[in-house]
Amino acid sequence: MKIKTIYVCSSCNEQTTKWTGKCMRCGAWDSLIEDAVDSESHKLIETKSIEVRKVSLEDSFSKRITSGIEEFDRVLGGGIVGDGLLLLTGDPGIGKSTLSLQVSLEMAKSGKKVLYVSGEESVDQISMRARRIFKQEIPESFSLVNAHHLESVVATIKKHKPDLVIADSVQTLSSEKVSGMPGSIVQTRHIAEVFMDVAKRDGIPVILIGHVTKDGGLAGPKVLEHLVDTVLFFEGDRYQNLRMLRALKNRFGSTNEVGIFSMKEEGLVEVKNPSEIFLKGRKSGAIGSALSVTLEGTRPFVLEIQALTNSADYSYPKRAASGMDGNRVQLLTAVLNKHAKLKMDQQDVYVNVAGGFRVRDPAVDLALVAAIISSRNDSPLPEQVALIGEVGLSAEVRPVSHEEKRLKELAKLGFKEVWGNIEKKIDGLMVKKVTDIHDLMKLLK
């Protein structure tokens, strides 16, 4: 094997033979990292092609293994694919190892052989946490390995042939076949390639746990995300109980689904009805509070949008948002200033989504506008009323997608009235038409 030194951009994966301060492809500064590749030419051997129509749908590619945790399976699209390579990432301390351990124990309880490889914690430490979060007797099919050497881990996998392998984490493992420290771009890429070979050749699904950088990006080379079949991101506020699992990439399912968990002393608990958590503790008759329904994948959530207006201390008023896009808040505040004549140019505006949820759905625009008006006029909105609609720059209120799902969620929670530019009708739920901001102002008088 002939080794040649190259430099790889950690942002765009561009390769060059010389180091430069700036990547010539993406323009990122100081992003080139030294790498080593095999420059030796190899004999080309023809590979055998397979006709797609002859591939059986009963093979391991089409089979899914249910983990026993519905929220986890929902995000994956129904379960873990038999020869899939998954990457689970998230901020430090968010619960990646806890989630992986619970998946391992639930699968072992169903009779699956699970091998949990840890390079960060000892076997005793993991065993203590396993006994704390798993109240039943630990299944015999659940095995722990504390190792940092990739070759020994692969040898263990080949010997025991488990039904699932979890590597915690990919940055702590190292291989003697390539140079570099554990966590380096060369080591991380090689380790991912070896585990991909294990998953595809032996039909053993592998879950890799990865770290994130200071700016929230996935640590390691960009090629790591391209190698794996699924990238799962576990997010949430470390100082709140709510945790959300999203799929940033999924070759075997949708990337729109989200799994909701609550972090408790006994581990991560699935949240079957997220709307109850988001509405818990809401004050009756609160000023600057409005309710709306957002969609994450196929799931509707009822959220509380809070707004606070205050006289600006300086000539330039402040706009601050927690849980939603700050630019959207500025845009809708400008719409109110021009079309509702609320004189917002001398008012600071603070917006918050209760419960620590981050919303990207434009359907909550009308609720946000109503919350700002409520705070500005120092008058609460009517009880048991939800607002659904996207607000445009001309102050028009536009219909939103999946109206029926949103309305059914409101009816299930006992709401009596909904405002918005809505065409659908649901028994027991009164709809008041709001086509623009002026209609909203009339309802709020």
C-alpha positions as CSV (number, residue, x, y, z in Angstrom):
1,M,0.0,0.0,0.0
2,K,1.4,3.4,-1.0
3,I,0.3,6.2,1.2
4,K,-0.1,9.7,-0.1
5,T,-0.7,12.8,2.0
6,I,-3.7,15.0,1.0
7,Y,-5.6,17.8,2.6
8,V,-9.4,17.6,3.0
9,C,-11.8,20.5,3.8
10,S,-13.8,19.7,6.9
11,S,-16.7,21.8,5.6
12,C,-17.2,20.6,2.0
13,N,-14.9,17.5,1.7
14,E,-12.8,19.1,-1.1
15,Q,-9.4,17.5,-1.6
16,T,-6.2,19.1,-2.5
17,T,-2.5,18.1,-2.5
18,K,-1.3,21.3,-0.9
19,W,-2.4,23.1,2.3
20,T,-3.9,26.6,1.9
21,G,-5.4,28.8,4.5
22,K,-8.7,29.1,2.5
23,C,-10.7,26.3,0.8
24,M,-10.9,27.2,-2.9
25,R,-14.3,25.5,-3.2
26,C,-16.4,26.7,-0.3
27,G,-14.3,29.6,0.9
28,A,-14.0,28.4,4.5
29,W,-10.9,29.5,6.3
30,D,-8.5,27.1,8.2
31,S,-10.7,24.1,7.3
32,L,-8.1,21.9,5.5
33,I,-7.0,18.9,7.6
34,E,-4.2,16.5,6.7
35,D,-5.3,13.1,5.5
36,A,-3.7,10.0,4.1
37,V,-4.9,7.9,1.2
38,D,-3.8,4.8,-0.7
39,S,-2.3,5.9,-4.0
40,E,-1.4,2.4,-5.2
41,S,-3.2,1.3,-8.4
42,H,-5.2,-1.9,-8.0
43,K,-6.4,-4.5,-10.5
44,L,-9.9,-3.9,-11.6
45,I,-12.2,-6.8,-11.2
46,E,-15.6,-6.9,-12.8
47,T,-18.5,-7.0,-10.2
48,K,-21.6,-9.1,-10.7
49,S,-24.8,-7.1,-11.3
50,I,-28.2,-8.1,-10.0
51,E,-31.5,-7.4,-11.6
52,V,-33.8,-5.4,-9.3
53,R,-36.8,-7.4,-10.2
54,K,-35.1,-10.5,-8.8
55,V,-34.4,-9.0,-5.4
56,S,-36.6,-10.5,-2.8
57,L,-38.6,-8.2,-0.6
58,E,-38.0,-10.6,2.3
59,D,-34.2,-9.8,2.4
60,S,-32.6,-8.0,5.3
61,F,-32.8,-4.6,3.5
62,S,-36.6,-4.6,3.7
63,K,-36.9,-6.0,7.2
64,R,-37.2,-3.7,10.2
65,I,-36.3,-4.4,13.8
66,T,-38.6,-2.7,16.3
67,S,-36.7,-1.3,19.2
68,G,-39.6,-1.4,21.7
69,I,-39.6,2.4,21.9
70,E,-42.4,3.8,19.7
71,E,-41.0,7.4,19.5
72,F,-37.6,6.0,18.4
73,D,-39.2,3.7,15.8
74,R,-41.5,6.5,14.5
75,V,-38.5,8.7,13.6
76,L,-36.8,5.9,11.8
77,G,-39.9,5.1,9.8
78,G,-41.0,2.0,11.6
79,G,-37.9,0.5,13.1
80,I,-34.2,-0.2,12.5
81,V,-33.4,-1.6,9.0
82,G,-31.6,-5.0,9.2
83,D,-28.3,-3.8,7.7
84,G,-28.5,-0.1,8.4
85,L,-25.8,2.2,9.7
86,L,-27.2,4.9,12.0
87,L,-25.5,8.0,13.4
88,L,-26.9,9.5,16.6
89,T,-25.6,12.9,17.6
90,G,-26.5,15.8,19.8
91,D,-25.2,18.2,22.4
92,P,-23.1,16.9,25.4
93,G,-25.3,15.7,28.2
94,I,-28.5,15.8,26.2
95,G,-29.2,12.0,26.7
96,K,-27.6,10.2,23.7
97,S,-26.1,7.4,25.7
98,T,-29.3,7.1,27.8
99,L,-31.4,6.7,24.7
100,S,-29.0,4.2,23.2
101,L,-28.9,2.2,26.4
102,Q,-32.7,2.1,26.7
103,V,-33.0,1.0,23.0
104,S,-30.4,-1.8,23.8
105,L,-32.2,-3.0,26.9
106,E,-35.7,-3.0,25.2
107,M,-34.4,-5.0,22.2
108,A,-32.5,-7.4,24.5
109,K,-35.8,-7.9,26.5
110,S,-37.4,-9.1,23.3
111,G,-34.7,-11.7,22.8
112,K,-32.3,-9.8,20.4
113,K,-28.6,-10.1,21.1
114,V,-27.2,-6.6,21.7
115,L,-23.6,-5.6,22.0
116,Y,-22.9,-2.1,23.6
117,V,-19.4,-0.9,23.0
118,S,-18.3,2.0,25.1
119,G,-15.1,4.0,24.9
120,E,-16.2,6.7,27.3
121,E,-17.5,4.8,30.3
122,S,-16.5,1.6,32.1
123,V,-18.6,-1.5,32.3
124,D,-19.4,-0.8,35.9
125,Q,-20.6,2.7,35.2
126,I,-22.9,1.6,32.4
127,S,-24.2,-1.3,34.5
128,M,-25.2,1.2,37.3
129,R,-27.1,3.3,34.8
130,A,-28.8,0.3,33.2
131,R,-30.1,-0.9,36.6
132,R,-31.4,2.6,37.4
133,I,-33.4,3.0,34.2
134,F,-34.4,-0.6,33.6
135,K,-36.4,-1.8,36.6
136,Q,-36.6,-5.4,35.4
137,E,-33.8,-8.0,35.5
138,I,-31.1,-7.2,32.9
139,P,-31.6,-9.6,29.9
140,E,-28.8,-12.2,29.3
141,S,-28.7,-11.2,25.6
142,F,-27.4,-7.7,26.6
143,S,-23.6,-7.5,26.6
144,L,-21.2,-4.7,27.4
145,V,-17.7,-4.1,26.1
146,N,-15.3,-1.3,27.1
147,A,-12.8,-0.9,24.3
148,H,-10.9,1.7,22.2
149,H,-9.3,-0.6,19.7
150,L,-11.4,-1.0,16.5
151,E,-9.9,-4.3,15.4
152,S,-10.7,-6.0,18.8
153,V,-14.3,-4.6,18.6
154,V,-14.8,-6.0,15.1
155,A,-13.4,-9.4,16.2
156,T,-15.9,-9.4,19.1
157,I,-18.7,-8.7,16.6
158,K,-17.6,-11.4,14.3
159,K,-17.5,-13.9,17.1
160,H,-20.8,-13.2,18.9
161,K,-22.8,-12.0,15.8
162,P,-25.2,-9.8,17.7
163,D,-28.5,-8.5,16.3
164,L,-27.5,-4.9,17.1
165,V,-24.2,-3.0,17.8
166,I,-24.0,0.4,19.5
167,A,-20.7,2.2,19.5
168,D,-20.4,5.0,22.1
169,S,-18.7,7.0,20.7
170,V,-17.1,6.9,17.2
171,Q,-14.6,9.6,18.3
172,T,-13.2,7.4,21.1
173,L,-12.2,4.5,18.9
174,S,-9.0,4.2,17.0
175,S,-7.5,1.8,14.4
176,E,-3.9,0.7,14.1
177,K,-4.3,0.6,10.3
178,V,-4.4,4.4,9.9
179,S,-2.5,7.2,11.5
180,G,-3.9,9.9,13.7
181,M,-5.3,10.4,17.2
182,P,-8.7,9.1,18.1
183,G,-11.3,11.5,16.9
184,S,-9.2,12.8,14.0
185,I,-10.6,13.0,10.5
186,V,-8.6,10.0,9.3
187,Q,-9.5,7.8,12.2
188,T,-13.2,8.8,12.2
189,R,-13.7,8.2,8.5
190,H,-11.9,4.8,8.6
191,I,-13.9,3.6,11.6
192,A,-17.2,4.6,9.9
193,E,-16.1,2.7,6.8
194,V,-15.3,-0.4,8.8
195,F,-18.7,-0.3,10.6
196,M,-20.4,0.2,7.3
197,D,-18.8,-2.9,6.0
198,V,-19.9,-4.8,9.1
199,A,-23.5,-3.6,8.6
200,K,-23.7,-4.4,4.9
201,R,-21.7,-7.6,4.7
202,D,-22.9,-9.3,7.9
203,G,-26.4,-7.8,8.0
204,I,-25.8,-6.4,11.5
205,P,-27.4,-2.9,12.2
206,V,-24.9,-0.5,13.8
207,I,-25.7,2.7,15.8
208,L,-22.8,5.1,16.0
209,I,-22.9,7.9,18.6
210,G,-21.1,11.1,17.5
211,H,-20.2,14.3,19.1
212,V,-21.0,17.8,17.9
213,T,-18.8,20.9,17.5
214,K,-19.2,24.2,19.4
215,D,-21.4,25.6,16.7
216,G,-23.7,22.6,16.8
217,G,-22.4,20.9,13.7
218,L,-21.5,17.2,13.5
219,A,-17.9,16.6,14.6
220,G,-15.6,14.8,12.2
221,P,-15.4,14.8,8.4
222,K,-18.4,15.7,6.2
223,V,-18.0,12.3,4.5
224,L,-19.2,10.7,7.8
225,E,-22.7,12.0,7.1
226,H,-22.6,10.7,3.6
227,L,-21.5,7.2,4.7
228,V,-24.3,6.5,7.1
229,D,-27.9,5.6,6.2
230,T,-29.5,7.7,8.9
231,V,-28.5,10.7,10.9
232,L,-30.5,11.3,14.1
233,F,-30.2,14.5,16.1
234,F,-31.2,14.5,19.7
235,E,-32.0,18.0,20.9
236,G,-33.5,20.0,23.8
237,D,-32.6,22.4,26.6
238,R,-30.4,20.7,29.2
239,Y,-32.2,22.7,31.9
240,Q,-35.6,21.5,30.8
241,N,-37.1,18.0,30.7
242,L,-38.3,18.0,27.0
243,R,-36.1,16.1,24.5
244,M,-36.8,15.8,20.7
245,L,-35.4,13.3,18.3
246,R,-35.2,14.3,14.6
247,A,-33.9,12.6,11.5
248,L,-31.7,14.9,9.5
249,K,-31.1,12.2,6.9
250,N,-33.0,8.9,6.4
251,R,-32.6,6.6,3.4
252,F,-35.4,4.4,4.6
253,G,-38.1,6.8,5.7
254,S,-39.2,10.4,6.1
255,T,-37.1,13.1,7.7
256,N,-40.2,15.0,8.9
257,E,-41.1,12.9,11.9
258,V,-40.1,13.8,15.4
259,G,-40.0,11.8,18.6
260,I,-40.8,13.5,21.9
261,F,-39.3,12.4,25.2
262,S,-39.2,13.7,28.8
263,M,-36.0,13.3,30.8
264,K,-36.7,12.0,34.3
265,E,-34.7,10.3,37.0
266,E,-35.6,6.8,35.6
267,G,-34.4,7.8,32.1
268,L,-36.2,9.0,29.0
269,V,-39.9,8.6,29.1
270,E,-42.0,8.7,25.8
271,V,-44.5,11.5,25.5
272,K,-47.6,10.2,23.9
273,N,-49.5,13.5,24.1
274,P,-47.1,16.4,23.7
275,S,-49.8,19.1,23.7
276,E,-50.5,18.4,27.4
277,I,-46.8,19.2,28.3
278,F,-46.8,22.4,26.2
279,L,-50.0,23.6,27.8
280,K,-49.2,22.5,31.4
281,G,-49.1,25.5,33.8
282,R,-50.8,27.9,31.5
283,K,-52.3,30.8,33.4
284,S,-56.0,31.5,32.8
285,G,-56.7,34.9,31.3
286,A,-53.0,35.6,30.7
287,I,-52.2,38.8,28.7
288,G,-50.0,38.3,25.7
289,S,-50.7,34.6,25.4
290,A,-52.3,32.8,22.4
291,L,-52.7,29.2,21.3
292,S,-52.0,27.6,18.0
293,V,-51.4,24.2,16.4
294,T,-48.2,23.3,14.7
295,L,-47.2,20.1,12.8
296,E,-44.0,18.1,13.1
297,G,-44.2,15.4,10.4
298,T,-47.7,14.0,10.9
299,R,-48.1,15.0,14.5
300,P,-50.1,18.1,15.6
301,F,-49.0,19.9,18.7
302,V,-51.0,22.7,20.5
303,L,-48.5,25.4,21.6
304,E,-48.7,28.5,23.7
305,I,-47.2,31.6,22.0
306,Q,-46.3,34.3,24.5
307,A,-45.5,38.0,23.7
308,L,-44.5,40.9,25.8
309,T,-44.4,44.5,24.6
310,N,-42.7,47.3,26.5
311,S,-41.7,50.9,25.9
312,A,-38.3,51.1,24.2
313,D,-35.5,52.7,26.3
314,Y,-33.6,53.6,23.1
315,S,-34.4,54.9,19.7
316,Y,-34.0,51.5,18.2
317,P,-36.5,49.1,19.7
318,K,-35.5,45.5,20.5
319,R,-36.9,42.4,19.0
320,A,-36.1,39.1,20.8
321,A,-37.5,35.6,20.2
322,S,-37.0,32.3,22.0
323,G,-38.3,29.2,20.2
324,M,-38.9,30.8,16.8
325,D,-37.1,32.8,14.1
326,G,-36.3,36.3,15.2
327,N,-36.6,37.6,11.6
328,R,-40.2,36.4,11.5
329,V,-41.0,38.3,14.6
330,Q,-39.5,41.5,13.1
331,L,-41.5,41.0,9.9
332,L,-44.9,40.5,11.7
333,T,-44.2,43.4,14.0
334,A,-43.7,45.6,11.0
335,V,-47.0,44.3,9.5
336,L,-48.8,45.3,12.7
337,N,-47.1,48.7,12.8
338,K,-48.3,49.5,9.3
339,H,-51.6,47.8,8.9
340,A,-53.0,47.7,12.5
341,K,-51.7,51.2,13.5
342,L,-50.4,49.9,16.8
343,K,-47.3,52.2,16.8
344,M,-44.8,49.4,17.4
345,D,-41.8,51.5,16.3
346,Q,-41.4,52.6,20.0
347,Q,-42.0,49.2,21.5
348,D,-39.7,46.4,22.5
349,V,-41.2,43.1,21.5
350,Y,-40.2,39.8,23.3
351,V,-41.6,36.5,22.0
352,N,-41.4,33.0,23.6
353,V,-42.7,29.5,22.8
354,A,-43.7,27.9,26.1
355,G,-42.3,24.5,26.9
356,G,-38.9,24.9,25.2
357,F,-40.2,23.9,21.8
358,R,-38.8,25.5,18.6
359,V,-41.4,26.1,16.0
360,R,-40.8,26.7,12.3
361,D,-44.4,26.4,11.1
362,P,-45.8,29.6,9.5
363,A,-49.3,28.5,10.7
364,V,-48.5,30.0,14.1
365,D,-48.2,33.5,12.6
366,L,-51.7,34.5,13.5
367,A,-51.3,33.4,17.1
368,L,-48.1,35.4,17.4
369,V,-49.8,38.5,16.0
370,A,-52.7,38.1,18.4
371,A,-50.3,37.6,21.4
372,I,-48.5,40.9,20.5
373,I,-51.8,42.7,20.1
374,S,-53.0,41.3,23.4
375,S,-49.9,42.5,25.2
376,R,-49.9,45.9,23.5
377,N,-53.6,46.5,24.4
378,D,-53.1,44.9,27.9
379,S,-56.1,42.7,27.2
380,P,-56.3,38.9,27.3
381,L,-57.7,36.7,24.5
382,P,-60.9,34.7,25.0
383,E,-60.4,31.3,26.7
384,Q,-60.4,28.1,24.7
385,V,-59.7,29.8,21.4
386,A,-56.9,28.8,19.1
387,L,-55.6,30.7,16.1
388,I,-54.3,29.1,12.9
389,G,-53.0,31.0,9.8
390,E,-50.0,32.4,8.0
391,V,-49.8,36.2,7.8
392,G,-48.5,37.9,4.7
393,L,-46.8,41.3,4.2
394,S,-50.1,42.7,3.0
395,A,-51.7,41.7,6.4
396,E,-53.7,38.9,4.7
397,V,-54.2,35.6,6.6
398,R,-53.6,32.6,4.4
399,P,-54.9,29.0,4.8
400,V,-52.4,26.4,6.0
401,S,-51.8,22.8,5.2
402,H,-53.4,19.8,7.0
403,E,-56.3,21.8,8.4
404,E,-58.2,18.8,9.4
405,K,-55.4,17.3,11.5
406,R,-55.0,20.5,13.4
407,L,-58.7,20.9,14.0
408,K,-59.1,17.3,15.2
409,E,-56.3,17.9,17.8
410,L,-58.1,21.0,19.1
411,A,-61.4,19.2,19.3
412,K,-59.7,16.2,21.1
413,L,-58.4,18.7,23.7
414,G,-61.8,20.3,24.3
415,F,-61.3,23.6,22.4
416,K,-64.6,25.3,21.4
417,E,-63.5,27.9,18.9
418,V,-60.8,28.5,16.3
419,W,-59.9,31.6,14.3
420,G,-58.3,31.7,10.9
421,N,-58.8,31.5,7.2
422,I,-60.2,27.9,7.5
423,E,-62.4,26.0,5.1
424,K,-62.8,22.7,7.1
425,K,-65.5,22.0,9.7
426,I,-65.2,19.8,12.7
427,D,-68.2,18.9,14.9
428,G,-68.2,20.8,18.2
429,L,-65.6,23.3,17.0
430,M,-66.8,26.8,16.0
431,V,-64.8,28.5,13.2
432,K,-64.6,32.2,12.9
433,K,-63.3,33.5,9.6
434,V,-60.2,35.7,9.7
435,T,-59.0,36.8,6.3
436,D,-56.7,39.7,7.3
437,I,-55.4,41.6,10.3
438,H,-58.4,43.9,10.3
439,D,-60.8,40.9,10.9
440,L,-58.6,39.9,13.9
441,M,-58.7,43.4,15.3
442,K,-62.5,43.4,15.2
443,L,-62.7,40.0,17.1
444,L,-60.3,41.3,19.7
445,K,-62.3,44.5,20.5
